[in-house]
Amino acid sequence: MQHRKIVVVLKGYPRLSETFIAQELLGLERAGLELAIVALRRPTDGKRHPVHDEIRAPVHYLPEYLHQEPLRVARSLLACLPRAGFWRALRSLAADLPRDFTRNRVRRFGQALVLAAEWPADAGWLHAHFVHTPASVTRYASLLRGLPWTCSAHAKDIWTSADWDLADKLSSARWTVTCTKTGFEHLKMLANGSSPVHLSYHGLDLDRFGSFSEARRERDGSLAEEPVIVLSVGRAVEKKGYDILLNALALLPAGLAWRFEHIGGGEELDRLKALAKKLGIADRVSWKGALAQEEVLEHYRRSDIFALACRITANGDRDGLPNVLVEAASQRLACVSTDVSGVPELLSPEETGLLVPPEDPVALAKALERLIRDPALRGRLGEAAEHTVRHHFDHVSSIDQLKELFEREWQAAE
């Protein structure tokens, strides 16, 4: 293959909640791969992480809604019509529409037309991050351009997509990687041998999350002036289970001294603030909003406990292995979460963290009370969790794996 530049298709870029993707892009660049970033929507966050400023790849934005840029879409359609790939892509759309008769499906085809017509110079490969809408655009674009494509699947994109859609994409992609064992087993079953599926943990850039060597205060919740700090980082959305966490905090004994700090934006923030007030704990809760990575790191280091009440929502949405858990563990922070999806792949009960069932505020309150009252337990769990992260979740190994997968394909093509 003459051109090894990879077009990476993302839903939005940059995003504070997707640091793991930016970290991967930077790692691939440093490993010698040339990238071009294509995003389906422009950024909405007011801040950005330092890692975004280190990525050299140019960023190209497709029209988020086709009606907003009709001339651009029309020009792209005219440019693609003479291509043999146009009719292959159109047949694929015709097969998909009866099973997903939505405007969204047509929008993804239109975005693929724009991507194919405005193709980055010298690019010869497509890679989608997320197997739902970015992969739909990528798959159509690969047909339009006659180029191979690959995919990184994560969490929500797997569990909220129809099996037929996933199976079609898996069969047409050269390979797919995913970041949890549960996701891997599900995709491998759907692929049914049609194309390879690989397990690849995102890992953490341990240069950015260096060891925290300072001793934490041995607070045990007995002094009102020395409350134990419970931290959580994540978007205020249903699958994060913040309503469960707030209810658990409200169940803690009245005399126990604690404070809860939340970092992140999200559509449910107002509802959660109202719930905290209703539960009578609003004066113990601080809502920090979205923060940059270096600010988040400081909060990990001055907190005592990290809590995340992950759940599976009615439509199947769930976390994979939340990157914030890996970040918190890297700072010797004792973690409590639920036994959902990939969380047990990091947190082994009573060894590297505490796990409770989802949707169970009583069990979560008991786990939190144990950690609040027992600084020695927090220290033991935090040290073991950090050891696990630094030995098994270094992002260098995932970058090496991805680089090897790309290079194996290029060597085969040559």
C-alpha positions as CSV (number, residue, x, y, z in Angstrom):
1,M,0.0,0.0,0.0
2,Q,1.5,3.3,-1.1
3,H,-0.3,5.6,1.3
4,R,-0.3,4.8,5.0
5,K,-2.1,7.9,6.4
6,I,-5.1,6.8,8.5
7,V,-8.3,8.8,8.5
8,V,-9.8,8.4,12.0
9,V,-13.5,9.0,12.2
10,L,-14.9,10.3,15.5
11,K,-18.3,11.4,16.6
12,G,-17.0,14.6,18.2
13,Y,-13.6,16.1,18.7
14,P,-12.2,17.2,21.0
15,R,-14.2,15.9,24.0
16,L,-13.3,16.1,27.7
17,S,-15.0,12.8,28.3
18,E,-13.0,11.0,25.7
19,T,-9.4,11.6,26.8
20,F,-8.6,7.9,26.2
21,I,-9.2,8.5,22.5
22,A,-7.0,11.6,22.4
23,Q,-4.3,9.7,24.3
24,E,-4.4,6.9,21.8
25,L,-4.2,9.3,18.8
26,L,-1.2,10.9,20.3
27,G,0.4,7.5,21.0
28,L,-0.1,6.4,17.4
29,E,1.5,9.6,16.2
30,R,4.5,9.2,18.4
31,A,4.7,5.6,17.2
32,G,5.2,7.0,13.7
33,L,1.7,6.7,12.2
34,E,0.3,9.7,10.2
35,L,-3.3,10.5,11.0
36,A,-6.1,12.8,9.8
37,I,-9.0,13.3,12.1
38,V,-12.6,13.6,10.8
39,A,-15.4,14.4,13.3
40,L,-19.1,14.2,12.8
41,R,-19.7,17.2,15.1
42,R,-17.8,20.2,16.5
43,P,-16.7,20.5,20.1
44,T,-19.2,21.5,22.8
45,D,-16.9,21.6,25.8
46,G,-15.7,24.9,27.1
47,K,-12.3,23.4,28.0
48,R,-9.8,21.0,26.4
49,H,-7.1,18.7,27.8
50,P,-3.4,19.4,27.2
51,V,-3.2,16.2,25.2
52,H,-5.4,17.7,22.5
53,D,-2.8,20.4,21.8
54,E,-0.1,17.9,21.4
55,I,-1.8,16.0,18.6
56,R,-0.5,17.2,15.2
57,A,-3.2,15.6,13.0
58,P,-5.4,18.0,11.1
59,V,-9.1,18.0,12.0
60,H,-11.8,18.0,9.4
61,Y,-15.5,18.5,10.4
62,L,-18.3,17.0,8.4
63,P,-21.8,18.7,8.4
64,E,-23.5,17.6,11.6
65,Y,-26.9,18.0,9.9
66,L,-27.2,17.8,6.1
67,H,-29.7,20.6,5.8
68,Q,-27.2,23.0,7.4
69,E,-24.8,22.7,4.5
70,P,-27.0,21.6,1.5
71,L,-24.6,22.9,-1.2
72,R,-21.6,21.1,0.3
73,V,-23.6,17.8,0.4
74,A,-24.9,18.4,-3.2
75,R,-21.3,19.0,-4.5
76,S,-20.2,15.8,-2.7
77,L,-23.0,13.8,-4.3
78,L,-22.0,15.1,-7.8
79,A,-18.4,14.3,-7.1
80,C,-19.2,10.7,-6.0
81,L,-21.7,9.8,-8.7
82,P,-19.1,8.9,-11.3
83,R,-17.3,6.5,-8.9
84,A,-18.0,2.8,-9.1
85,G,-18.1,2.8,-5.3
86,F,-21.1,5.1,-5.2
87,W,-23.4,2.3,-6.4
88,R,-21.9,-0.2,-4.0
89,A,-22.5,2.2,-1.2
90,L,-26.0,3.0,-2.4
91,R,-26.8,-0.7,-2.4
92,S,-25.6,-1.0,1.1
93,L,-27.8,1.9,2.2
94,A,-30.8,0.3,0.4
95,A,-30.2,-2.9,2.4
96,D,-29.9,-1.0,5.7
97,L,-32.8,1.4,5.3
98,P,-35.6,-1.2,5.7
99,R,-34.1,-2.3,9.0
100,D,-33.3,1.2,10.2
101,F,-35.7,3.6,8.4
102,T,-34.6,6.8,10.0
103,R,-33.3,10.2,9.1
104,N,-30.1,9.4,11.0
105,R,-29.3,6.5,8.6
106,V,-29.6,8.9,5.6
107,R,-27.6,11.5,7.4
108,R,-24.7,9.1,7.9
109,F,-24.7,8.3,4.2
110,G,-24.7,12.0,3.4
111,Q,-21.7,12.6,5.7
112,A,-19.9,9.7,4.1
113,L,-20.4,11.4,0.7
114,V,-18.8,14.5,2.0
115,L,-15.9,12.6,3.5
116,A,-15.4,10.7,0.3
117,A,-15.5,13.9,-1.8
118,E,-13.2,15.9,0.5
119,W,-10.8,13.1,1.1
120,P,-7.6,14.0,2.9
121,A,-4.6,13.9,0.6
122,D,-2.5,10.7,0.6
123,A,-4.8,8.8,3.0
124,G,-5.3,5.1,2.3
125,W,-7.1,3.7,5.4
126,L,-10.2,4.4,7.5
127,H,-10.5,3.7,11.2
128,A,-13.7,4.4,13.2
129,H,-13.8,5.1,16.9
130,F,-17.1,3.7,18.1
131,V,-19.1,1.0,16.2
132,H,-22.4,2.9,16.0
133,T,-22.7,6.2,14.0
134,P,-18.9,6.8,13.3
135,A,-18.6,3.2,11.9
136,S,-21.7,3.7,9.7
137,V,-20.1,6.8,8.1
138,T,-16.8,4.9,7.8
139,R,-18.3,1.8,6.2
140,Y,-20.2,3.9,3.6
141,A,-17.0,5.9,2.9
142,S,-14.9,2.8,2.5
143,L,-17.3,1.6,-0.2
144,L,-17.3,5.0,-1.9
145,R,-13.5,5.2,-1.9
146,G,-12.8,1.5,-2.3
147,L,-10.6,1.5,0.8
148,P,-10.3,-0.8,3.8
149,W,-11.5,0.1,7.2
150,T,-11.1,-1.0,10.8
151,C,-12.9,-0.1,14.0
152,S,-12.4,0.5,17.8
153,A,-15.6,-0.4,19.7
154,H,-16.2,0.7,23.2
155,A,-19.3,0.5,25.4
156,K,-22.6,2.4,24.5
157,D,-21.9,1.9,20.8
158,I,-21.9,-1.9,21.3
159,W,-24.8,-2.4,23.6
160,T,-27.2,0.1,22.0
161,S,-26.7,-1.1,18.5
162,A,-28.8,-3.8,16.8
163,D,-27.1,-7.2,16.4
164,W,-27.7,-7.1,12.6
165,D,-25.9,-3.8,12.3
166,L,-23.0,-4.9,14.4
167,A,-22.7,-8.2,12.4
168,D,-22.7,-6.3,9.1
169,K,-20.0,-3.9,10.2
170,L,-17.9,-6.6,11.7
171,S,-18.0,-8.7,8.5
172,S,-16.9,-5.7,6.4
173,A,-14.2,-4.3,8.7
174,R,-10.7,-5.8,8.3
175,W,-10.5,-6.1,12.1
176,T,-12.1,-4.7,15.2
177,V,-10.7,-4.0,18.7
178,T,-12.6,-3.5,21.9
179,C,-11.7,-2.6,25.4
180,T,-13.5,-5.1,27.8
181,K,-13.8,-8.9,27.9
182,T,-17.6,-8.6,27.9
183,G,-17.6,-6.5,24.8
184,F,-15.0,-8.8,23.2
185,E,-17.1,-11.9,23.8
186,H,-20.2,-10.3,22.4
187,L,-18.6,-9.0,19.2
188,K,-16.7,-12.2,18.7
189,M,-20.0,-14.1,18.8
190,L,-21.6,-11.7,16.3
191,A,-18.6,-11.7,14.0
192,N,-18.8,-15.5,13.8
193,G,-15.4,-15.8,12.3
194,S,-16.1,-13.3,9.5
195,S,-13.3,-11.0,10.6
196,P,-10.9,-10.8,13.6
197,V,-11.9,-9.2,16.9
198,H,-9.2,-8.3,19.4
199,L,-9.3,-7.3,23.1
200,S,-7.2,-4.2,23.7
201,Y,-7.4,-2.2,27.0
202,H,-7.0,1.5,26.5
203,G,-4.6,1.8,29.3
204,L,-3.3,5.0,30.8
205,D,-0.5,7.4,29.9
206,L,1.4,6.9,33.1
207,D,3.7,9.8,32.3
208,R,0.7,12.1,32.8
209,F,-0.5,10.1,35.8
210,G,2.7,9.7,37.7
211,S,2.8,7.9,41.1
212,F,1.4,9.9,44.0
213,S,4.0,9.5,46.8
214,E,2.5,11.7,49.5
215,A,0.8,10.1,52.5
216,R,-3.0,10.7,52.6
217,R,-4.6,12.0,55.7
218,E,-6.0,9.1,57.8
219,R,-9.4,10.6,58.2
220,D,-12.1,8.2,59.5
221,G,-15.2,10.3,59.5
222,S,-15.2,10.9,63.3
223,L,-14.3,14.6,63.1
224,A,-16.7,17.1,61.5
225,E,-13.7,19.4,60.7
226,E,-11.9,16.5,58.9
227,P,-14.6,15.0,56.6
228,V,-13.6,12.0,54.3
229,I,-13.7,13.2,50.7
230,V,-15.7,11.0,48.3
231,L,-15.0,11.8,44.7
232,S,-16.6,10.9,41.4
233,V,-15.7,11.9,37.9
234,G,-18.1,11.3,35.0
235,R,-20.9,12.8,32.9
236,A,-24.2,13.2,34.7
237,V,-26.0,10.6,32.6
238,E,-28.2,7.7,33.5
239,K,-25.7,4.9,33.1
240,K,-23.3,6.5,35.6
241,G,-25.9,5.9,38.4
242,Y,-25.4,9.1,40.3
243,D,-29.0,9.0,41.7
244,I,-28.0,5.6,43.3
245,L,-24.8,7.1,44.7
246,L,-26.6,10.1,46.2
247,N,-29.2,7.8,47.8
248,A,-26.4,5.7,49.2
249,L,-24.7,8.8,50.6
250,A,-28.0,9.8,52.2
251,L,-28.1,6.4,54.0
252,L,-24.8,6.9,55.8
253,P,-25.0,7.3,59.6
254,A,-25.8,10.9,60.6
255,G,-22.7,11.3,62.7
256,L,-20.3,10.3,60.0
257,A,-18.2,13.2,58.5
258,W,-17.9,13.1,54.7
259,R,-18.1,15.3,51.7
260,F,-19.0,14.4,48.1
261,E,-17.4,16.1,45.1
262,H,-18.5,15.5,41.5
263,I,-16.6,16.5,38.4
264,G,-18.3,16.6,35.0
265,G,-21.1,18.1,33.0
266,G,-24.1,16.2,31.8
267,E,-27.8,16.5,31.1
268,E,-28.9,15.2,34.5
269,L,-27.0,17.7,36.6
270,D,-30.0,19.9,37.5
271,R,-32.1,16.8,38.4
272,L,-29.2,15.4,40.6
273,K,-28.8,18.7,42.4
274,A,-32.5,18.7,43.2
275,L,-32.3,15.1,44.4
276,A,-29.4,16.0,46.7
277,K,-31.5,18.8,48.2
278,K,-34.5,16.5,48.6
279,L,-32.3,13.9,50.4
280,G,-31.0,16.6,52.7
281,I,-27.4,16.2,51.7
282,A,-27.0,19.3,49.4
283,D,-24.7,21.0,52.0
284,R,-22.3,18.1,51.8
285,V,-22.1,18.0,48.0
286,S,-19.9,20.1,45.6
287,W,-20.6,20.1,41.9
288,K,-17.4,21.1,40.2
289,G,-18.5,20.9,36.5
290,A,-16.2,19.9,33.7
291,L,-12.5,20.3,34.5
292,A,-9.3,19.9,32.5
293,Q,-7.1,16.8,33.1
294,E,-4.5,18.4,35.3
295,E,-7.3,19.7,37.6
296,V,-8.9,16.3,37.8
297,L,-5.6,14.8,38.8
298,E,-5.3,17.2,41.7
299,H,-8.7,16.1,42.9
300,Y,-7.7,12.4,42.7
301,R,-4.7,13.2,44.9
302,R,-6.6,15.1,47.6
303,S,-9.6,12.8,47.9
304,D,-9.9,9.7,50.0
305,I,-12.4,7.5,48.1
306,F,-13.5,7.2,44.5
307,A,-17.1,6.1,43.8
308,L,-18.9,5.3,40.6
309,A,-22.3,3.5,40.6
310,C,-22.3,2.2,37.0
311,R,-25.6,0.6,35.8
312,I,-27.1,-0.9,32.7
313,T,-30.0,1.3,31.4
314,A,-33.2,0.1,29.9
315,N,-31.9,0.5,26.3
316,G,-28.8,-1.5,27.1
317,D,-26.4,1.4,27.5
318,R,-23.6,0.9,29.9
319,D,-20.0,1.7,30.6
320,G,-17.2,-0.5,29.4
321,L,-14.3,0.0,31.8
322,P,-14.5,3.6,32.8
323,N,-11.2,5.3,32.2
324,V,-11.8,7.4,35.4
325,L,-11.6,4.3,37.5
326,V,-8.1,3.5,36.0
327,E,-7.0,7.1,36.6
328,A,-8.2,7.1,40.2
329,A,-6.5,3.8,40.9
330,S,-3.3,5.1,39.4
331,Q,-3.2,7.6,42.3
332,R,-3.6,5.0,45.1
333,L,-7.2,6.1,45.5
334,A,-9.5,3.4,47.0
335,C,-12.3,2.7,44.6
336,V,-15.9,1.4,45.0
337,S,-18.0,0.6,42.1
338,T,-20.5,-1.9,40.7
339,D,-19.9,-5.3,39.1
340,V,-21.1,-4.1,35.7
341,S,-19.4,-4.8,32.3
342,G,-15.6,-4.4,32.5
343,V,-15.3,-2.9,36.0
344,P,-14.4,-6.3,37.6
345,E,-11.5,-6.5,35.1
346,L,-9.8,-3.8,37.1
347,L,-11.4,-4.0,40.6
348,S,-11.1,-7.4,42.2
349,P,-13.4,-7.5,45.3
350,E,-11.5,-7.0,48.6
351,E,-8.2,-7.0,46.7
352,T,-8.0,-3.9,44.5
353,G,-11.4,-2.3,45.3
354,L,-14.9,-2.9,46.6
355,L,-17.7,-4.0,44.3
356,V,-21.5,-4.0,44.9
357,P,-24.5,-4.9,42.7
358,P,-25.9,-2.1,40.5
359,E,-29.1,-0.4,41.6
360,D,-28.4,-1.1,45.2
361,P,-27.9,2.0,47.3
362,V,-28.0,0.0,50.6
363,A,-25.1,-2.2,49.5
364,L,-23.2,0.9,48.2
365,A,-23.8,2.8,51.5
366,K,-22.4,-0.1,53.5
367,A,-19.3,-0.2,51.2
368,L,-18.8,3.5,51.5
369,E,-19.2,3.4,55.3
370,R,-16.5,0.7,55.5
371,L,-14.1,2.8,53.5
372,I,-14.9,6.0,55.4
373,R,-14.3,4.4,58.8
374,D,-11.2,2.4,57.8
375,P,-8.3,4.4,56.4
376,A,-6.1,1.3,56.6
377,L,-8.4,-0.5,54.2
378,R,-8.4,2.4,51.9
379,G,-4.6,2.4,51.9
380,R,-4.4,-1.4,51.2
381,L,-6.9,-1.3,48.4
382,G,-5.4,1.9,46.9
383,E,-1.9,0.4,46.8
384,A,-3.1,-2.8,45.2
385,A,-5.1,-1.0,42.6
386,E,-2.2,1.2,41.7
387,H,0.0,-1.8,41.3
388,T,-2.6,-3.4,38.9
389,V,-2.8,-0.2,36.8
390,R,1.0,0.2,36.5
391,H,1.6,-3.4,35.5
392,H,-1.4,-4.2,33.4
393,F,-3.0,-0.9,32.1
394,D,0.0,1.0,30.6
395,H,-1.3,2.5,27.3
396,V,2.0,1.7,25.6
397,S,1.0,-1.9,25.2
398,S,-2.3,-1.0,23.6
399,I,-0.5,1.5,21.2
400,D,2.0,-1.3,20.3
401,Q,-0.9,-3.7,19.6
402,L,-2.7,-1.2,17.4
403,K,0.4,-0.3,15.5
404,E,1.2,-4.0,14.9
405,L,-2.4,-4.6,13.6
406,F,-2.1,-1.7,11.1
407,E,1.4,-2.7,9.9
408,R,0.4,-6.3,9.5
409,E,-2.4,-5.2,7.1
410,W,0.0,-2.9,5.2
411,Q,2.6,-5.6,4.8
412,A,0.0,-8.1,3.6
413,A,-1.2,-5.5,1.0
414,E,2.3,-4.9,-0.3
